[in-house]
Amino acid sequence: MEQPNALAQTGYWNFWSARVLSTGSFQIVAVVIGWQLYGLTGRAFDLGLLGLSQFLPMLLLTIPAGHIADRYDRRRVVRACQWVEAATAAGLALASVTGTISPAVIFAAAALIGACRTFEMPTMAALLPGVVGPALLPQALALSASAVQTATILGPATGGLLYLAGPGAAYGVVALLYGLASLLVLALRTASLPPPREPVSLATLLSGFGFIRGRPIVLGAISLDMVAVLLGGATALLPIYAHDILHTDALGLGMLRAAPAVGALSTSLVLARRPLRRHVGVKMFIAVVAFGLATIVFGLSTSIPLSLAALVAMGACDVVSVVIRSTLVQLETPDAMRGRVSAVNSMFVGTSNQLGEFESGMTAALFGTVPAVVIGGIGTVLVALAWSRLFPALRRVDTMPGR
């Protein structure tokens, strides 16, 4: 069995550490910038505008981001994004210390960081196969998922602690972390050849969509994840569950929010040690069905231990699906197309996350909180069953391509 220490020979741990630092920095900024903005204005509406200012760059720049990831050295693209993010955090630190910070400055900084993330994330995803090679990619993706979950768990808490020393200090630490991440990316070595400089045209910009549409395995994997995320947005309703159904306090809400990440982190570490080797298509569908069933259990639960267990199971099932989907998409895609395909994937999954929260809120308003979550879980199960019939090639995938 190939062990994670084999990844050390590829320089993967520089990639893993860079992803932890970058994702963690973004999580810290999200906490600090939100607290600071609310402290300045006291308006909840401004927090909604803050989210919108980060979402719009993703919507507008995803397609050119994928093209740039396939046209230029991906390490340089990632480093450039991290340098701009570091400079933005340093600017926020300076503005906070000098008292020149304002809502307009915060919105502009949030939009700039959102734009950088739009370029950085699909480029990092496209870079990974060239760092580790096809044989180690499933393990690398599992560990990469653990990096994201580690940052998601530790980042917000770290942001809260840093804010005690003042927003200027918090932003200063973020700038240093982004700078360190860029140095780690600088040390990466990749087997990928320099990408060809295709002429820029509408066809090349949109070629990621055409590639996905022509590959049933890739299309099925991406669309299944997108629809499952759209329907399974139960976590958006956690404050209602904590207060009205489970009758717990802020600490209980924090435990509920952390539970999916705990399940995802522990499962990603297991998958890094014991990669899935056979019947991966069927296992992905099973994981999505199990995610839907766990969502139903959570929706019906009135017990905190059962609710926590269901959320842990949801996180575990989600990461199994994500690792299989990501591996299939990356290995089915030629290196020259990985940036554009990863960008399209990011756009669909990111948009479905936002719309999933909206869908959960609207359904809860129409039918009630518990029916909304249960309906979402049932819908996820039905979609998984339908997709297994609509995309038989995906269901029949036995081993990972290239293994």
Disulfide bonds with the S-S distance in Angstrom:
none
